Amino acid sequence: MTLDWSWFGGFAILLLSVVFLLNAVRIFREYERGVVFTLGRFWKVKGPGLVIIIPGIQQVVRVDLRTVVLEVPTQDVISRDNVSVKVSAVVYLRVIDAQKAVIQVVDYLNATSQLAQTMLRSVLGKHQLDDMLAERERLNLDIQQALDAQTDSWGIKVSNVEIKQVDLTESMIRAIARQAEAERERRAKVIHTEGELQASEKLFQAAKILAQEPQAIQLRYLETLTVIGADKNTTIVFPLPMDLVTPFLEKMKRGSGETGS
């Protein structure tokens, strides 16, 4: 029995062709790019779609262009006013230059994470605790700009940085609570004092008006009596001014004198 070597050779060639095509064909999605190297040297960035490479001569590194959410571990930060706090943040980044992301840095995600930790401590350390609690948007922008300037050479765009949480020690929380209570008491005293000042000014103005118009005092007496008299269950001893009584007394005296004569 003889072997048909031509048939065996044809099958081997077909098998090698299939293996070659499987290794040569790359399909990249819309959000992916392939950085192609020829004999170890950068050639070009390919994709999306179908890409043909030469196996053994060319290598391709797949890069994802979608936005990545990077968690920054909790960092111990000392503020400008020497307060120790624990701060955590999240960074939103994406690759805008696949060539730089592959060639300029070994692991751009790990490198950006390490840089974000350093930037978080550096930027927040220049601000006071009150700024960390009240002006997070401005601090987020400062960190994002500083981080984006450093990662630009890696082909990375940092689109946003958000400070997630600022944790204080128990002693600092109690101190802030005491400070807030003292501030509320101070504001209450200021408001009370301002109210008394305004009331005294109004009373002074009223006294000047009543001094200029004596009849106004009598009208005020009568108005007060009307208001109090609305309550039938109240007994009131109200002083009567002598200038109101004197005309009646004089009239009574004149009437009694005429009767006696």
VEXTI-765016 format. One record per residue (C-alpha): residue number from 1; x, y, z. Coordinates in Angstrom, 3 decimals. Layout:
[NUM; [X; Y; Z]];
...
This chain:
[1; [0.000; 0.000; 0.000]];
[2; [1.443; 3.336; -1.013]];
[3; [0.742; 6.719; 0.605]];
[4; [-0.461; 9.600; -1.481]];
[5; [2.070; 12.192; -0.346]];
[6; [0.579; 14.841; -2.579]];
[7; [-2.719; 14.621; -0.696]];
[8; [-0.893; 14.798; 2.651]];
[9; [1.115; 17.817; 1.495]];
[10; [-2.001; 19.596; 0.345]];
[11; [-3.701; 18.980; 3.674]];
[12; [-0.658; 20.304; 5.546]];
[13; [-0.594; 23.451; 3.433]];
[14; [-4.316; 23.985; 4.036]];
[15; [-3.874; 23.522; 7.783]];
[16; [-0.968; 25.956; 7.885]];
[17; [-2.996; 28.467; 5.891]];
[18; [-5.893; 28.239; 8.347]];
[19; [-3.545; 28.685; 11.315]];
[20; [-1.873; 31.604; 9.568]];
[21; [-5.187; 33.329; 8.896]];
[22; [-6.396; 32.796; 12.456]];
[23; [-3.234; 34.419; 13.791]];
[24; [-3.206; 37.151; 11.158]];
[25; [-6.760; 38.394; 11.501]];
[26; [-7.701; 40.775; 14.328]];
[27; [-11.104; 42.361; 14.846]];
[28; [-11.300; 45.555; 16.871]];
[29; [-14.524; 46.977; 18.250]];
[30; [-15.507; 50.616; 17.822]];
[31; [-14.009; 51.553; 21.214]];
[32; [-10.762; 49.604; 20.671]];
[33; [-7.503; 50.355; 18.901]];
[34; [-4.530; 48.142; 18.078]];
[35; [-0.956; 49.400; 18.426]];
[36; [1.028; 47.421; 15.829]];
[37; [4.769; 46.730; 16.163]];
[38; [6.893; 45.363; 13.300]];
[39; [10.017; 43.519; 14.471]];
[40; [9.735; 45.374; 17.775]];
[41; [9.425; 48.839; 16.265]];
[42; [6.227; 50.888; 16.330]];
[43; [4.450; 50.846; 12.981]];
[44; [0.971; 52.366; 13.332]];
[45; [-2.304; 52.387; 15.268]];
[46; [-4.999; 50.285; 13.573]];
[47; [-8.727; 49.868; 14.033]];
[48; [-11.591; 49.709; 14.483]];
[49; [-12.706; 46.859; 12.252]];
[50; [-10.713; 44.103; 10.546]];
[51; [-6.931; 44.278; 10.807]];
[52; [-4.434; 41.907; 9.127]];
[53; [-1.008; 41.393; 10.702]];
[54; [1.936; 39.173; 9.789]];
[55; [2.338; 36.507; 12.493]];
[56; [5.853; 36.238; 13.881]];
[57; [6.856; 39.582; 12.420]];
[58; [4.196; 41.878; 13.740]];
[59; [2.656; 42.086; 17.212]];
[60; [-0.421; 44.063; 18.239]];
[61; [-1.410; 45.502; 21.627]];
[62; [-5.129; 46.058; 22.179]];
[63; [-6.126; 49.351; 23.888]];
[64; [-9.578; 50.255; 25.261]];
[65; [-10.627; 53.874; 24.634]];
[66; [-13.660; 53.904; 26.949]];
[67; [-13.761; 55.960; 30.144]];
[68; [-12.353; 54.106; 33.125]];
[69; [-13.471; 54.750; 36.709]];
[70; [-10.427; 54.555; 38.974]];
[71; [-10.869; 54.294; 42.738]];
[72; [-8.245; 56.200; 44.716]];
[73; [-7.517; 54.460; 48.058]];
[74; [-8.125; 56.403; 51.259]];
[75; [-5.275; 58.802; 51.930]];
[76; [-4.098; 60.387; 55.192]];
[77; [-3.968; 64.126; 54.529]];
[78; [-2.740; 66.900; 56.840]];
[79; [-4.490; 70.160; 56.007]];
[80; [-2.911; 73.592; 56.022]];
[81; [-4.252; 74.230; 59.534]];
[82; [-2.626; 70.961; 60.779]];
[83; [-5.771; 68.818; 60.911]];
[84; [-5.391; 65.130; 60.052]];
[85; [-8.180; 63.710; 57.874]];
[86; [-8.762; 60.641; 55.718]];
[87; [-9.796; 61.421; 52.148]];
[88; [-10.966; 59.095; 49.376]];
[89; [-11.660; 60.010; 45.761]];
[90; [-12.568; 58.636; 42.339]];
[91; [-10.935; 59.517; 39.008]];
[92; [-12.545; 59.342; 35.551]];
[93; [-10.011; 58.888; 32.731]];
[94; [-9.720; 57.599; 29.177]];
[95; [-7.041; 56.954; 26.583]];
[96; [-6.868; 59.590; 23.843]];
[97; [-3.541; 58.484; 22.322]];
[98; [-3.122; 54.705; 22.157]];
[99; [0.492; 54.949; 20.983]];
[100; [1.617; 56.978; 24.014]];
[101; [-0.450; 54.854; 26.430]];
[102; [1.443; 51.744; 25.289]];
[103; [4.938; 53.125; 24.638]];
[104; [5.372; 55.883; 27.245]];
[105; [4.204; 53.994; 30.351]];
[106; [4.181; 50.338; 31.381]];
[107; [0.745; 50.249; 33.053]];
[108; [-1.142; 53.500; 32.611]];
[109; [-3.922; 52.554; 35.045]];
[110; [-1.524; 51.757; 37.889]];
[111; [0.626; 54.788; 37.061]];
[112; [-2.409; 57.100; 37.079]];
[113; [-3.598; 55.600; 40.373]];
[114; [-0.244; 56.225; 42.053]];
[115; [-0.083; 59.751; 40.660]];
[116; [-3.659; 60.468; 41.800]];
[117; [-2.776; 59.464; 45.369]];
[118; [0.195; 61.828; 45.373]];
[119; [-1.795; 64.691; 43.833]];
[120; [-4.617; 64.204; 46.331]];
[121; [-2.276; 64.634; 49.290]];
[122; [-0.363; 67.474; 47.659]];
[123; [-3.331; 69.615; 46.585]];
[124; [-5.477; 69.112; 49.690]];
[125; [-2.502; 69.761; 51.948]];
[126; [-2.450; 73.351; 50.679]];
[127; [-6.005; 74.035; 51.893]];
[128; [-7.648; 74.337; 55.277]];
[129; [-10.202; 71.911; 56.657]];
[130; [-13.078; 74.326; 56.067]];
[131; [-12.192; 74.410; 52.346]];
[132; [-12.240; 70.596; 52.148]];
[133; [-15.724; 70.510; 53.653]];
[134; [-17.279; 73.532; 51.926]];
[135; [-15.476; 73.968; 48.580]];
[136; [-15.202; 70.469; 47.145]];
[137; [-16.022; 71.542; 43.599]];
[138; [-13.072; 73.922; 43.473]];
[139; [-10.762; 71.309; 45.000]];
[140; [-12.002; 68.685; 42.517]];
[141; [-11.126; 71.039; 39.666]];
[142; [-7.661; 71.775; 41.101]];
[143; [-6.855; 68.067; 41.430]];
[144; [-8.235; 67.286; 37.949]];
[145; [-6.151; 70.007; 36.291]];
[146; [-2.955; 69.006; 38.109]];
[147; [-3.481; 65.319; 37.323]];
[148; [-4.405; 65.932; 33.686]];
[149; [-1.261; 67.997; 33.124]];
[150; [0.901; 65.092; 34.331]];
[151; [-0.876; 62.328; 32.382]];
[152; [-1.006; 64.220; 29.088]];
[153; [2.404; 62.825; 28.078]];
[154; [1.000; 59.300; 28.561]];
[155; [-1.898; 59.895; 26.175]];
[156; [-4.364; 59.878; 29.091]];
[157; [-7.155; 62.424; 29.560]];
[158; [-8.427; 62.890; 33.126]];
[159; [-11.949; 64.197; 32.593]];
[160; [-13.101; 64.447; 36.195]];
[161; [-12.041; 63.952; 39.809]];
[162; [-14.541; 63.650; 42.663]];
[163; [-13.687; 63.669; 46.365]];
[164; [-15.902; 60.935; 47.774]];
[165; [-15.493; 61.308; 51.516]];
[166; [-13.597; 63.317; 54.123]];
[167; [-13.400; 61.422; 57.422]];
[168; [-12.583; 63.262; 60.651]];
[169; [-11.453; 61.904; 63.992]];
[170; [-13.930; 61.769; 66.886]];
[171; [-12.141; 64.554; 68.755]];
[172; [-12.267; 66.796; 65.680]];
[173; [-15.985; 66.082; 65.185]];
[174; [-16.655; 67.121; 68.792]];
[175; [-14.545; 70.248; 68.372]];
[176; [-16.461; 71.228; 65.223]];
[177; [-19.760; 70.619; 67.039]];
[178; [-18.657; 72.897; 69.904]];
[179; [-17.566; 75.538; 67.417]];
[180; [-20.909; 75.366; 65.606]];
[181; [-22.807; 75.652; 68.911]];
[182; [-20.730; 78.668; 69.934]];
[183; [-21.385; 80.270; 66.550]];
[184; [-25.143; 79.723; 66.906]];
[185; [-25.108; 81.278; 70.389]];
[186; [-23.126; 84.238; 69.109]];
[187; [-25.598; 84.823; 66.272]];
[188; [-28.560; 84.537; 68.665]];
[189; [-27.026; 87.136; 70.990]];
[190; [-26.275; 89.454; 68.090]];
[191; [-29.835; 89.159; 66.770]];
[192; [-31.272; 89.745; 70.261]];
[193; [-29.056; 92.790; 70.781]];
[194; [-29.980; 94.221; 67.389]];
[195; [-33.661; 93.705; 68.203]];
[196; [-33.321; 95.557; 71.507]];
[197; [-31.456; 98.372; 69.776]];
[198; [-34.175; 98.775; 67.156]];
[199; [-36.898; 98.622; 69.820]];
[200; [-35.174; 101.315; 71.908]];
[201; [-34.831; 103.523; 68.833]];
[202; [-38.541; 103.156; 68.083]];
[203; [-39.462; 103.904; 71.715]];
[204; [-37.251; 106.978; 71.657]];
[205; [-38.969; 108.208; 68.502]];
[206; [-42.391; 107.545; 70.021]];
[207; [-41.446; 109.439; 73.202]];
[208; [-40.376; 112.453; 71.153]];
[209; [-43.675; 112.438; 69.264]];
[210; [-45.740; 112.127; 72.456]];
[211; [-43.759; 114.926; 74.075]];
[212; [-44.586; 117.225; 71.178]];
[213; [-48.321; 116.324; 71.211]];
[214; [-49.756; 115.973; 74.780]];
[215; [-53.156; 114.959; 73.412]];
[216; [-51.520; 111.902; 71.889]];
[217; [-50.831; 110.589; 75.375]];
[218; [-54.511; 110.844; 76.259]];
[219; [-55.480; 109.023; 73.073]];
[220; [-52.958; 106.328; 73.921]];
[221; [-54.528; 105.920; 77.363]];
[222; [-57.975; 105.572; 75.859]];
[223; [-56.761; 103.067; 73.268]];
[224; [-55.128; 100.975; 75.963]];
[225; [-58.307; 100.989; 78.019]];
[226; [-60.306; 99.846; 74.987]];
[227; [-57.983; 96.934; 74.350]];
[228; [-57.902; 95.815; 77.962]];
[229; [-61.617; 96.278; 78.429]];
[230; [-62.325; 93.658; 75.781]];
[231; [-61.543; 90.984; 78.370]];
[232; [-64.526; 90.945; 80.792]];
[233; [-62.788; 88.714; 83.336]];
[234; [-60.023; 91.204; 84.041]];
[235; [-60.091; 93.859; 86.748]];
[236; [-57.742; 96.736; 86.047]];
[237; [-56.717; 99.673; 88.182]];
[238; [-55.689; 102.286; 85.694]];
[239; [-54.184; 105.640; 86.770]];
[240; [-56.108; 108.612; 85.447]];
[241; [-54.101; 111.709; 84.533]];
[242; [-54.944; 114.826; 86.551]];
[243; [-55.168; 116.994; 83.457]];
[244; [-58.155; 114.898; 82.403]];
[245; [-59.881; 115.162; 85.805]];
[246; [-59.190; 118.850; 86.568]];
[247; [-61.768; 120.312; 84.114]];
[248; [-64.506; 118.105; 85.567]];
[249; [-63.599; 119.025; 89.169]];
[250; [-63.627; 122.727; 88.403]];
[251; [-67.040; 122.406; 86.738]];
[252; [-68.409; 120.532; 89.734]];
[253; [-67.092; 123.222; 92.096]];
[254; [-68.707; 125.986; 90.080]];
[255; [-72.000; 124.079; 90.032]];
[256; [-72.001; 123.520; 93.800]];
[257; [-71.164; 127.220; 94.399]];
[258; [-74.082; 128.381; 92.311]];
[259; [-76.436; 126.002; 94.142]];
[260; [-75.309; 127.277; 97.558]];
[261; [-75.849; 130.913; 96.587]];
